[in-house]
Structures are given as structure tokens and as C-alpha cells.
Amino acid sequence: MTETLPGDRRNRVISSIAGGWVADAASLGLHWLYNSDRILEVGGQTPEFLPPRAEYFKGVFGFFAHDGKKPGDMSHYGAATKVLSDSLLAHHGELNIRDYQRRFVNHFGPGGDWQGFIDNPTRGTLNNLVATEQKAIELAYSAIDTDLTDKQKRILVQKVLPYTRRLSGEQLADPVRKAINLTYQEARIQDAGVFLAETIDRHLSPESGADDTQLPAVSKLPPLVACYSGQAELMEQVEAAVRVTNNNDDAVAWARCAARLLERLLLGVPPTKALEAAIELAPEPKNLAIASSGNALDPVQAGDRFGRTCYLHEAMPVIFHIVSQAQSFTEAIRANIHCGGDSCGRAWIIGPAMAAIHGVGYEQGIPLSWLARVTDGADIFRDLEKLV
């Protein structure tokens, strides 16, 4: 996607994805606090970038998930988005499902870099990938003619899995054989290990996601939409990426709706027209149309009417209400936090949408001071510029 973008569109794309990181980090302190009165009590009219504290949640309904996080840190939504963004960057803006799955497991699985809350779609995806591995191992051993002891089978699995979780195809045979050779020099055992690795590699399903219709299905989309906006295969790539973590038809349908909104805004379509185009793809278009109507921003009322939880049929109308009514990036992010509930999940569509509309700086765009508050922002934004 990189070389042919005109300057104004490139700036819009960079601003948009940066808006996701900023919105996520700004919302973290009060994420999953469902009581709007308490949010107002704690954060006032400037609730952004508060330190996550359990005391905010005492006596009211909510779920404190971010103990140990600091102002400016990303949520698990941001972490998942970065996994996909890193995979896209490694493949020059093209979606590679196997690489995405491997990075997902290596980041969120045992021994991975992520320290923090693990949501249901992530847990389900990790479990599915492990189950698929186990089935492939059983299938391989049922087809191997070589006589192996239980100990040899166990050791071969231990030798093979580190490579099947990082490599695929023709990359596998040589390092797997060398790893096995450290323990077993017999060619027959090495051949069995290579066959095992190749069998696991062939049987990993691209549709590894949990049967789930929550916000992780759409929160990771901004970098993917940036790479495929204006291209015929956008929706195909959206579905493929979504089914890695959310293998559910409704989740895919909502993701197409969110992707259409972001794509249209990245292409410079006026917000009203972009919202209309997205509503046409929604599983529940009536609620989105209602949420986008009127001329007054009332996030608390929108939350009361449509819901504040992580489920897409609740979150998407709130997102459309805020995007259609807010007059600036700052106003939209504060409104999202004041609404309560899953503000970090919604932030990954609201932030990119508002940043695509208003850019960075100026009176209505992302405040430069907010960009500076994102933890590891220099590295994140540098990689974003490389991707675009």
C-alpha cells in the first residue's frame, strides 16, 4: 500500500491509526467502570489518562482489569492490534494468516511478552490453536511407519513445536532436523520429526478464533483497513483476520461494517456519507441509524439505550453515535470514557475515525500532548510510519 499513496491520504492514514493508540491509552484508567456518575466524580470533564486504580470501582458495578498498568499504557485491545500491525509490517502491508497466528500465540501465550488481562476471545483462540496442534500430532503419529518409543515421541514433539510456532513450509525441515540431531542422530527419527513438523504445519486452521461476538473482532482492524483501503479484497482480508480470533458470522458482519466506515473516512469521504455506507453492511442497521440521528452528543444516554458491554450489537451503536455527533477528537474520546463500560474496545474505532476526520493537532485533531503520553509512543508511531 505504501509507495502510491498521495501525501494527504498518507497523513490521514497515519493520523487515523495513531488515533487508536491514543484513544485506547486515554481510556485505560476508567475502562470497564459502568457507573457514569462515578466516572464523572473521579474524572470530571477531563477523564483521560487517569492511572488505573481499584478504588474507582468500589461500591459501583465494574471490573478492574488493569492492575499494575500506568497512564499511557495500552490495553489488551492495543496489544492485539500491535500484533496484527507487526505482522503486516513484516509482510509489507499484506495479511499473512500463519504469521499473524504465530505472533498472536507468541505474544499472548505462555512465555509471551504480554502482561495483563486476557479476554475470552484471546483465551479461546489460544486454546483452539493448541487443540489443533494436538490433533495434528496424533494424526502424524498414526501415519508414521517408523517404530518410535513413547519417550522418543514426546521428545520429538518438544523439539518440533518451537519451530512450527515460528516457521512454516520449506523453512521447517532444516532447523527441525538440526534440533533433533542434537539428541537423535538416526535418520529415521529425524525423518519422523520432519514429518511431524510438516503435518502440524499443514493442519493449522486459519479460522482459529473463538465463537465470540465481542469487540476484539473489530478493535484490531485499523492497520488492516489502512493497508487494504480502496482495494477490492478489503472485505475478504477483514473476514480472514477476524476469524483468527472471532470465528463467528455476526462478528464478521460487524467487522465489515466497521471496516467500511474506516475505509471511507481514510479515502476522504465526508463523515455522514461514510456512516451511511457502513450502516448498509450492519447486521442491525436500524440501531445504527437511530444512534447516528439527531444533533446532540449524549454518550450516557446512548449507553443507557444501546448498552455499554463488549458485545458488538451494543458497542457499535454507541460508536456510531459518538462519531456522528462529536465535533473533535478530544470531545469524542471524553464522551466515550463518560459513557462507561468497554471504553477501550470502542476507542479503537472511535479514535481512528475521529483522527481520520480531524487529523493531528489543530483545534479538533489529536492533541499533540496526548500523543506524547502514549507509552512507547516513539516506537509505535515509528513503526506506523514504516507501515504506511
N, C-alpha and C positions, 0 to 999 in steps of 0.2 A: 504493500500500500504506500510505501514511503516516497519514492522519488517523484511521483507525478502530482502530488498534492499542491494546489496553489497556496500561496502564503496565508491568505485569510482563513482558508479552511484548515490548514495545518495548525494555526494558532487556536482555532475553535476546538479542534480535537484535543490538543494538549490541555487547554483550559478545562475542557469537559472532564477528562479523566482525572486531572488534578482535583477537580471539584468533588469527586468521590472520596478521595483520601481525606480531604479537609472536612467534608461533612461527616464522615464516619468518626474521625478523631474528635471533632467538636461535640458529637452526641454521646460519646462513651460514658461520661460521668453519670448521666441520669438514664442510661439505657435500661429498659425493662422496668422502669418505675411507671406504674399505670395510673397513679393518682395525680391529676393535673394540678390540683390545689397544692400538693406538696412540692411539685416541680416548681411552681411559681414561688412558693415560700422559700425554697432552697436557692433557686437560680435567679429569681426576679425576671427582669426583662432581658438579661444577658446570661442565659443558662449554658453557654457554650464553654467547652474546655474545662469543666469542673473536674476535680480529682474524684475518681470512683471511691465512694465511701458507703459502708454498710449502714451507717447511721441515717442516711437519707431514707432508707426503706423501712425503718422501724415504725410499726403501728399502722402501716398502709400496705396495700397489695402491690407486690412487685417481686422481682427475682434479682438478687445481687449476684452477678456472674463474673465480675471483673476485679476481684481482689488481687492486689499486687500491681495492677496497671497504674500508669501515671498519665497526667494530662498530656494529650498529644499522641498517645499510643493508639494503634488500630485495634478494632475488634476482630473476632474470628471471621467476620464478613470481609474485612480488609485483607486478612491473611489469605483467605481463599482466593480473593481477586488477584492478589500478588502472585499466587502460584500459577494461575492461568496466564497472567501478564508475562511472567518469566518464561513460560513455555512458548508463548507467542514470540517473544523476543529472540529466543534461541532458534526459532524456525522462521525467522524473517517475516513475521506477521501472519504466518499460516498456522491453522489449528492442526496439531498432531495429537490425536487422542491418546495414543500409548504414552507419549512423553508427558502429557498432562496427567494421566493416571499415575504414572511413576512419581512425578513430582508431588502429587497430592498425597500419596502414601508416605513418601519420604519426609514430607513436611509435617503432616498431622499424625502419622502412625508412630509406633514405639521407636524411640531413639531419634525422632524428628525434632525440628527446630521449634515448633510451636509450643508455647507455654500459656495455657489459658483454657477458656471454655470450649468444649466440643459439643456441637449441636447434633440433633438427631440425624439429619441427612449425612453429615460427615461420619458419624459413628456407623450408620447403616452402610455407607459406601465402603468404608474400611472393612467392615465385616463381609460384605459381598465379595470384595476383591480377594480376601483371604480364603473364603469358601471356594471361589473359582480356582484359586491356586491348588487347593487340596484336592478338588475333583480332577484337575489336570494331572496331579501327581499320581493319583490312584489309576487313572487311565493309562498313563505312561508305563507304570509298573506292570499293569495287566498285559501290555503288549511287548514288553522286553523279553527276549528269549534267554538272555544271559542269566545264569544262576547266581543270585545275589543273596547274601545273608541279611537278616533284619538290621544288623549293625551297619553293613555297607549301604543299604538303602537309606538309613537315617543320616549317615554322613554325606551321602550324595545330595540329599535334599539341603543339608546345611551348606554344602559347597555351592549349590546351584542358585538358591534363592537370592543371594545378594546381587547376582548378575541379571537374573530375569527381572528384577525390580528396577534396574537401571539401563539395561540394554535390550535390544531385540534384533530379530532377523540374523543377518550374516555377522553381526557384531558379537554374537554369543559364543560360537564354537571355540574359538581360540582361547579366550580368557577362562572359560569353564574348564577346558581340557588342562590348562596350566594349573588351575587351582586344584583340580583333582589329582594331578600328578604329584603334588606335594605329599599326598598320603598314599595314593594307589598308582603304581607305575604300569599296571596291566592295561593294555589297550582295550580289552573287552569292558573293563569297568569304566574307563574314560569314555568309551563309545556310549555306554549306557547313560552316563551323566549328561553327555551332549544331547542324546535323545530326550532325556528328561527335561532339559532346559528348553529345547525346541518345542516339545509338547506343551509345556506351560505357556510358552510364548504364543503359540497358535490358538490356545483356547481362552485367553483372557478376553472377556466380553467388553465391547465398547460401551454397552449400556449397563454400567456397574452401579448406578445410583440406587438410593433408597426409594421406595414408593411413597413420595412425600411432596406436598404442595405448599411448602413454606418459602420464605424469601431467599434462602440460598440459591434457589433456581434462577433468580434474576439479578441478584446483587453483584455477581461476577461479570455481568455482560458488558460493561462499558469498554474495556480494552478490546474485546472481541468485536463489538459493533464498530469500533474505531477502525479496526483492520479490514472489515468487510463492508463498510457502509457504501452504498451505491452499487454494489455488486449483486448479481443475480443469485449467487449461492449463499447470501447472508442468512436466510432463514434455515437453510439446510445445516449450516455451521452452528447456528444458535441451538437447534434441536440436538445436534451431536454433543455439544458442550454441556447442555443441560442434563442430558441423560447420563452423563458420567456421575453426577451427584444426585439427581432427582429424576428417576426413571418413571415418570408419570405423565399421562397425556395432558391433564389440566395444567400441570406445571409448564409443559412445553408451550401450551397455548398462551398462558400468561406471559411467558418469556418472549414469544413472538410479538405480543402487544408492546411490552416494554422496549424491545429492540427496535420496533418500528418508530416509537416515539423518539428514542435517542438518535436513530439514523436520520430521521427527518430534520431534527434540530442540528445535527452535525453538518447536514447538507445546506443549511441556511434557510430552511422552510420556516415561515412565521409560526410562533408557538400555537396559535389557535388551529391552524391547518395541521400541524404535527400531531396535536392531541386528537383531532378528528380522524386522521389516518390510523392512529394507534387504536382508537376505540373500535374501529371496524374489525380488528383482529381479536378483540377481547372475548373471553368466554361469557362474561356478564356485562355486555356493553351498556345496559340501562343504568347501572350504578355508576359507571364511569361518566356517562353523560350528565347524570344528576350532580355528581361531585364536581364536575367542571363548569357547571352553570352558575349563574349569579355573578355578582361583582364585589363580594366581600370575603376576606380571608378569615376563617373561623376554624382553626385546627382542632380545638377542643370539641366543638360541635360535630366536626367531621369524624373524629374518633368515637364520639358517643353514637353516631348514626351507623357508621360502617364497621367499626371495630379497630382495636389497637394491637392485635396479636400478630404473630409472624405469618399467619396464613394469607396467601396471595389474594383471596377474594375479599379480605378485609383491608390489607395494606394498599392494594393498587388504587382503590377509590380515594384513600387519603392522599396518596402520592399525586394523583391527578388533580385533586382539589388544591393542594399547595402549589403545584407547578402552574396551574391556571390562574391563581389569584395573587400569589406573592409578586411583589414589584422589584425584588432584588435578591441576590444570593443570600445575604445576611438575614433578611426577613424570612426567607423560606426555611433556612436551617433552624432559626429560632422557633418558628412555627412548628416545625417537625418535632423539635425537642419538647415544646409545650404540650403537644398532642399526647405524648407519653407512649408507653408500650415499646414496640420494637423500632425505636427511632434509628438505630444504627443500620438495620436492614433496609428501611425506607430511604435512608440517606444516600444509598448507593445508586438510586435512580434520581432522587430529587437533586442531589448535589451536581451530578454530571449534566442534568437537564438545565438547571439554572445557570451553570457555568457556560454551557454552550450558548445560552441566550445572551448572557451579560458579560462573559469574559472574565478577565482578571484585573483587579484594580478598579479605578473609576468609582463612581458613587454606588453603582449597582452590582459590580462584579465581586469576585472573591477578594476579600481584604488581604493585602499583602502581609499584614501582621498575622493573619490566620495561616497562611502558607508556611510562615516561619515557625509555627508552633507544632507542626506535624513531626512526630518522632522519626528520625532517619529520613526526613523530607528531602535532603540533598541527594541521597542515593535513589530514593523513589522517583523523584522528578527527573533526575539524570537518565534513568532507565526509560522513563516515559518518553523523553525526547528522542532517545535512540529508537524506540519502537515506532514512533510517528515520523 
